[in-house]
């Protein structure tokens, strides 16, 4: 017979300790506990538990008095957590057992009955989905706020010409407003991805219990309605074991951070004195400990760096899931820290970017000077020749020779006299100089999606209606 003294004492008993002949070591407690990072889901845990308790009472599985006691105890716990007096205990492993243990201390046996018909497996899956749903509902307006900041800046700069680049070489003139609208489009797709993710995660796992369902006459649809889910997870094995919704969230987060990182890269380049297109407000920059002249774009640099960390979280979750057999495995405890950090990083980045964009000071003279350096209207000259009847490939060749001549003379296409331009094609007439201006180039691209200032303003109007 086993010595009763080998069992854990009542003070340190866990929810499962009756099966074991010795307590968990302190090292294992620290290694396996999640309470110090999953406690942020306490609101969702209590919300899910209350919905579960109401269902149990409604089905006659627990008494109405038990439900009343559970609701009363949970109200006390909410007050304690919000007031900072709740004692989070490593011995109780996670947010779920910490709350359940405190509830039992407050209301006795009613607290012990709360876990009837469920497992921590379906409980945590429910909590994560609730938490992610709440988080997406925070992220969407933040994405919208950044879109609005970009739209306001784009409207101010709808007529400001700058070089458009391919391969980081001057390509064609665009307006700065048009350039900013590209990021409005990207963020709009990000919002769509998070909305799609929200639809797929908004299914209730609770009721799947450990993996096979429960023998109690539960009403899962009632709980789904109570918690605002669109429906229930149809398969109990899948409900407790997959984290594809978390991976999808991190994927959407990684793409959103990719867009912020691309914008950051441009801000960093544009702010460099060698480019000098913009300046950022001082509050988003830092100086140097040794070089007194420095003004470093730390916020965009950090956003660019933090993007790599978010990518790592996505890869980590994919790797976490790839080798797991059905159903739940302890591996899944490792889903929360990367998930939480992805959300925190994106939320903080979106907030700071929405504040930073209005403080961007544009330097139009530097943008105009850069346009004079890269033969940005060369394509306009080729289009001019095509409209005169020359096949495009021949027009391309003629303009390429003209550009080479300009390189030799260190001048722009518009600086060549008419006689020299006609040496490349007899179709060139005096009207060519209107084509070779930046303003003419911009105005000529007067179609939906084009960079003409009138089209930029029309795009801003459409975007605001969509927002």
C-alpha atoms as one frame of an Amber mdcrd trajectory, in Angstrom:
protein
   0.000   0.000   0.000   1.220   3.481  -0.839   2.179   5.633   2.118  -0.483
   8.379   2.421   2.292  10.785   3.320   3.637  10.513  -0.234   0.597  12.335
  -1.595   0.644  16.129  -1.963  -0.687  17.982   1.035  -4.086  19.686   0.661
  -2.352  23.070   0.583  -0.540  22.308  -2.651  -2.995  19.949  -4.320  -3.613
  20.560  -8.007  -6.736  19.791  -9.982  -5.220  16.459 -10.984  -2.927  15.522
  -8.080  -4.980  12.531  -6.885  -3.388  10.399  -9.615   0.201  11.011  -8.482
   2.300   9.672  -5.636   4.636  12.650  -5.366   4.324  16.389  -5.957   5.715
  18.163  -8.977   9.182  19.592  -8.401   9.638  23.341  -8.216  11.690  23.258
 -11.415   8.900  21.458 -13.284   6.349  23.901 -11.876   8.273  26.813 -13.338
   8.878  24.979 -16.600   5.253  23.977 -17.166   3.362  26.916 -15.659   1.772
  29.503 -17.917   0.010  31.697 -15.359   2.440  34.576 -15.643   1.678  35.089
 -19.310  -1.807  33.615 -19.817  -3.338  35.605 -16.949  -4.032  38.336 -19.503
  -6.942  36.129 -20.642  -8.683  36.392 -17.267 -11.616  38.387 -18.602 -12.235
  35.859 -21.352 -11.834  32.964 -18.909 -14.420  34.393 -16.539 -16.771  35.251
 -19.388 -16.546  31.691 -20.727 -16.984  30.175 -17.275 -20.086  32.230 -16.554
 -21.670  31.225 -19.863 -20.822  27.589 -19.122 -22.309  27.852 -15.613 -25.535
  29.400 -16.939 -25.832  26.541 -19.403 -25.245  23.959 -16.667 -27.988  25.518
 -14.535 -30.334  25.845 -17.511 -29.843  22.141 -18.272 -30.384  21.143 -14.639
 -26.806  19.871 -14.289 -26.103  22.238 -11.391 -28.585  23.954  -9.082 -29.719
  27.541  -9.452 -28.135  28.254  -6.065 -24.792  27.031  -7.403 -25.083  29.367
 -10.373 -25.879  32.301  -8.101 -22.861  31.484  -5.950 -20.606  31.176  -8.997
 -21.781  34.506 -10.359 -21.287  36.151  -6.974 -17.814  34.681  -6.581 -16.769
  35.662 -10.093 -17.867  39.247  -9.437 -15.578  39.289  -6.408 -12.689  37.890
  -8.442 -13.178  40.528 -11.128 -12.933  43.204  -8.460  -9.793  41.647  -7.010
  -8.029  41.355 -10.366  -8.974  44.867 -11.426  -7.896  46.172  -8.030  -4.553
  44.371  -8.171  -5.177  42.273  -5.040  -5.681  38.894  -6.718  -2.938  36.428
  -5.790  -1.635  34.722  -8.922  -0.073  31.471  -7.744   2.535  29.426  -9.606
   1.287  26.248  -7.891  -1.998  26.617  -9.771  -0.280  26.522 -13.153  -2.460
  28.738 -15.303  -5.143  31.401 -15.395  -7.925  28.797 -15.385  -6.926  26.956
 -12.221  -5.998  30.169 -10.404  -9.477  31.540 -10.941 -11.192  28.227 -10.175
  -9.253  27.788  -6.944 -10.097  31.302  -5.774 -13.739  30.765  -6.734 -13.862
  27.575  -4.671 -12.327  29.409  -1.713 -15.040  32.037  -2.011 -18.148  29.899
  -2.656 -17.217  26.341  -1.676 -18.651  23.328  -3.503 -20.400  25.477  -6.125
 -16.933  26.452  -7.361 -15.966  22.798  -7.598 -19.037  22.085  -9.745 -18.167
  24.732 -12.331 -15.843  22.427 -14.277 -18.574  19.822 -14.834 -18.837  18.899
 -18.506 -15.685  20.658 -19.653 -11.910  20.257 -19.708  -9.067  22.725 -19.641
  -8.538  21.650 -23.248 -11.780  23.120 -24.540 -11.665  25.882 -21.925  -8.332
  27.278 -23.112  -9.319  26.912 -26.761 -12.399  28.999 -26.000 -10.457  31.606
 -24.050  -7.911  32.068 -26.836 -10.636  32.494 -29.432 -12.427  35.037 -27.251
  -9.164  36.890 -26.627  -8.237  36.932 -30.301 -11.698  38.121 -31.274 -11.423
  40.986 -28.796  -7.928  41.772 -30.066  -9.021  41.893 -33.709 -11.761  44.287
 -32.645  -8.992  46.539 -31.275  -6.714  46.160 -34.303  -9.278  47.009 -36.976
  -9.946  50.595 -35.806  -6.196  51.100 -35.364  -5.632  50.095 -38.980  -8.432
  52.445 -39.971  -6.896  55.299 -37.942  -3.611  54.868 -39.788  -5.446  54.824
 -43.108  -7.150  58.069 -42.159  -3.830  59.677 -41.199  -2.357  58.642 -44.550
  -5.401  59.955 -46.421  -5.111  63.336 -44.746  -1.410  63.512 -45.604  -2.109
  62.357 -49.172  -4.720  65.060 -49.635  -2.234  67.715 -48.550   0.388  66.332
 -50.935  -1.868  65.447 -53.879   0.026  67.865 -56.168   3.553  67.343 -54.814
   5.691  65.634 -57.478   8.354  63.133 -56.488  10.262  60.404 -58.289   8.588
  57.049 -58.482  11.188  54.301 -58.228  11.734  50.823 -59.543  14.925  49.018
 -58.496  15.519  52.154 -56.354  16.225  53.995 -59.625  14.222  57.014 -60.746
  11.440  55.652 -62.952   8.561  58.080 -63.572   7.050  61.063 -61.783   4.338
  60.405 -59.242   2.850  62.570 -56.546   3.668  62.068 -52.903  -0.058  61.789
 -52.260  -0.305  58.938 -54.753   2.626  57.209 -53.056   0.949  57.393 -49.648
  -2.289  56.008 -51.082  -0.453  52.778 -51.903  -0.163  52.129 -48.168  -3.836
  52.929 -47.662  -4.584  50.103 -50.092  -2.226  47.704 -48.305  -3.766  48.463
 -44.919  -7.224  47.928 -46.387  -6.233  44.406 -47.397  -4.807  43.883 -43.913
  -8.184  44.819 -42.457  -9.833  42.322 -44.766  -7.485  39.552 -43.673  -8.176
  40.184 -39.983 -11.921  40.290 -40.690 -11.680  36.939 -42.486  -9.646  35.505
 -39.616 -12.295  36.688 -37.162 -15.018  34.868 -39.087 -13.151  31.569 -39.017
 -12.119  31.728 -35.360 -15.594  32.706 -34.174 -16.697  29.138 -33.463 -17.184
  27.739 -29.970 -14.897  24.852 -28.894 -16.453  24.566 -25.418 -18.331  21.293
 -25.061 -15.622  19.287 -26.766 -14.292  18.602 -23.247 -10.925  16.823 -23.256
 -11.276  15.430 -26.788 -14.419  13.289 -27.151 -17.258  15.443 -25.832 -19.058
  14.890 -22.530 -21.676  12.548 -21.098 -23.664  15.464 -19.638 -26.698  16.844
 -21.529 -25.054  20.156 -22.411 -26.379  22.825 -24.808 -23.441  24.096 -26.811
 -25.555  26.339 -29.018 -26.777  28.201 -25.931 -23.206  28.851 -24.815 -22.268
  29.974 -28.335 -25.083  32.524 -28.299 -24.130  33.698 -24.807 -20.550  34.335
 -25.921 -21.348  35.828 -29.317 -19.965  32.973 -31.411 -21.410  32.390 -34.861
 -21.657  28.661 -34.247 -19.895  25.694 -32.690 -16.868  23.628 -33.647 -18.413
  20.505 -35.116 -15.669  17.998 -34.261 -14.475  17.631 -30.678 -10.988  16.405
 -31.656 -10.413  19.346 -33.964 -11.926  21.810 -31.497  -9.345  21.226 -28.774
  -6.241  20.473 -30.807  -5.839  22.845 -33.741  -4.465  26.360 -33.555  -4.813
  27.271 -37.204  -6.827  30.339 -36.212  -3.855  31.561 -34.153  -1.499  30.875
 -37.055  -3.842  32.750 -39.381  -3.880  35.702 -36.987  -0.073  35.736 -36.850
   0.060  35.498 -40.631  -2.216  38.524 -40.959  -0.120  40.260 -38.324   3.101
  39.448 -40.190   1.698  40.899 -43.414   0.517  44.047 -41.648   3.964  44.457
 -40.096   5.498  43.853 -43.531   3.607  46.870 -44.827   4.694  48.985 -41.870
   8.259  47.796 -42.407   8.222  48.768 -46.089   6.918  52.205 -45.154   9.575
  52.411 -42.435  12.307  51.625 -44.940  11.131  54.461 -47.149  10.897  56.915
 -44.267  14.447  56.017 -43.260  15.734  56.495 -46.819  13.762  59.685 -47.386
  15.027  61.193 -44.129  18.675  60.544 -44.946  20.468  63.826 -45.801  21.605
  62.176 -49.049  17.944  62.035 -50.099  16.299  64.650 -47.907  12.704  64.173
 -49.061  11.178  64.388 -45.579  11.822  65.040 -41.943  10.167  63.342 -38.977
   8.981  65.121 -35.857  11.598  65.140 -33.119   9.470  63.076 -30.749   9.863
  60.042 -33.014  13.641  60.304 -33.238  16.667  60.120 -30.969  20.161  61.541
 -30.984  23.596  60.036 -30.650  25.619  59.627 -27.472  28.749  60.765 -29.303
  27.743  62.654 -32.485  25.873  65.832 -31.561  24.478  66.424 -35.057  22.588
  63.152 -35.344  18.823  62.793 -35.601  18.070  59.090 -35.930  14.705  57.705
 -37.158  14.460  55.203 -34.312  10.720  54.529 -34.549  10.733  53.308 -38.171
  13.994  51.464 -37.566  12.498  49.641 -34.587   9.328  48.837 -36.531  11.501
  47.353 -39.261  13.301  45.276 -36.647  10.188  44.215 -34.757   8.763  42.907
 -38.021  11.409  40.199 -37.992  10.319  39.143 -34.528   6.715  38.845 -35.690
   7.864  36.714 -38.629   9.621  34.466 -36.124   6.417  34.039 -34.131   4.576
  32.901 -37.258   7.287  30.383 -38.087   7.310  29.236 -34.466   3.573  28.510
 -34.448   3.718  26.686 -37.762   6.568  24.552 -36.431   4.699  24.020 -33.154
   1.725  22.480 -34.953   3.330  20.592 -37.773   4.132  17.366 -35.913   1.282
  17.114 -33.421  -1.032  14.102 -33.542  -4.654  14.493 -32.471  -5.811  15.604
 -29.999  -4.507  18.114 -27.434  -0.801  18.089 -26.531   1.081  20.189 -23.992
   3.046  21.673 -26.889   0.070  23.949 -27.433   0.865  25.875 -24.282   3.648
  27.421 -26.379   1.082  29.101 -28.651   0.323  31.992 -26.318   3.539  33.970
 -25.912   4.161  34.370 -29.666   0.479  35.115 -30.182   0.400  37.736 -27.434
   3.633  39.364 -28.556   2.465  39.526 -32.177  -0.701  41.308 -31.079   1.146
  43.664 -28.721   3.748  44.553 -31.326   1.180  45.261 -34.023  -1.099  47.283
 -31.729   1.787  49.438 -30.474   3.164  49.921 -33.994  -0.174  50.971 -35.441
  -0.761  53.465 -32.649   2.630  55.094 -33.027   2.470  55.218 -36.840  -0.936
  56.914 -36.766   0.646  59.540 -34.532   3.833  59.794 -36.610   2.330  60.265
 -40.093   0.809  63.721 -39.406   4.254  64.880 -38.262   5.989  64.047 -41.557
   7.382  67.280 -43.014   7.728  67.065 -46.784  10.589  68.790 -48.620   9.206
  69.317 -52.151  12.359  71.068 -53.420  14.436  67.958 -52.792  11.845  65.785
 -54.518  11.811  68.114 -57.528  15.605  68.095 -57.708  15.653  64.299 -57.689
  13.191  64.248 -60.578  15.652  66.283 -62.640  18.368  63.684 -62.137  16.846
  60.493 -63.490  15.222  61.327 -66.848  11.853  60.591 -65.263   9.891  61.715
 -68.338  11.645  59.357 -70.770   8.602  57.074 -70.931   6.431  60.105 -71.702
   8.645  60.861 -74.710   8.289  57.250 -75.886   4.503  57.475 -75.507   4.571
  60.772 -77.443   6.307  59.072 -80.360   3.871  56.150 -80.303   0.988  58.598
 -80.524   2.727  60.094 -83.550   2.651  56.673 -85.221   5.990  55.115 -84.321
   5.858  51.480 -83.094   6.566  51.298 -79.372   9.765  49.263 -79.656  11.190
  51.770 -82.134  10.102  54.620 -79.879  11.774  52.916 -76.926  15.038  52.628
 -78.880  14.946  56.242 -80.003  14.393  57.566 -76.494  17.097  55.299 -75.083
  19.583  56.881 -77.500  18.367  60.330 -76.481  18.882  59.486 -72.800  22.398
  58.274 -73.556  23.127  61.587 -75.246  21.797  63.425 -72.188  24.071  61.364
 -69.965  27.059  62.457 -72.068  25.985  66.111 -71.806  24.961  65.850 -68.111
  21.554  67.352 -68.892  17.880  66.378 -68.864  15.777  65.447 -71.881  13.909
  68.751 -71.596  17.247  70.601 -71.860  18.025  69.277 -75.348  17.237  71.709
 -78.181  14.515  70.681 -80.615  17.031  70.089 -83.390  18.973  67.605 -81.304
  15.784  65.808 -80.226  14.695  65.506 -83.875  17.962  63.691 -84.588  16.497
  60.755 -82.718  13.134  60.891 -84.531  11.797  63.187 -87.219   8.342  62.824
 -85.634   9.350  65.069 -82.718   7.837  68.534 -82.959   7.692  71.692 -80.860
   4.829  70.267 -78.802   7.257  67.752 -77.264   8.353  70.119 -74.498   4.925
  70.063 -72.880   5.271  66.298 -72.674   8.696  66.482 -71.056   7.571  68.514
 -68.038   6.865  66.800 -64.737   3.484  68.494 -64.500   2.579  67.264 -67.965
   3.679  63.749 -67.125   1.524  63.681 -63.999  -1.539  65.199 -65.650  -1.349
  62.733 -68.551  -1.955  59.772 -66.231  -5.556  60.752 -65.729  -7.334  57.448
 -65.169  -8.507  55.423 -62.173  -5.430  54.331 -60.268  -3.213  56.877 -62.038
  -1.044  59.499 -60.405  -2.698  62.615 -61.886  -3.544  64.952 -58.983  -7.228
  64.895 -59.941  -7.190  61.102 -59.751  -5.365  61.183 -56.408  -8.132  63.384
 -54.984 -10.800  61.122 -56.442  -9.082  58.086 -54.899  -8.999  59.832 -51.518
 -12.737  60.504 -51.763 -13.436  56.869 -52.626 -11.240  55.620 -49.797 -12.960
  57.840 -47.263 -16.343  56.522 -48.335 -15.078  52.955 -47.933 -13.715  53.721
 -44.472
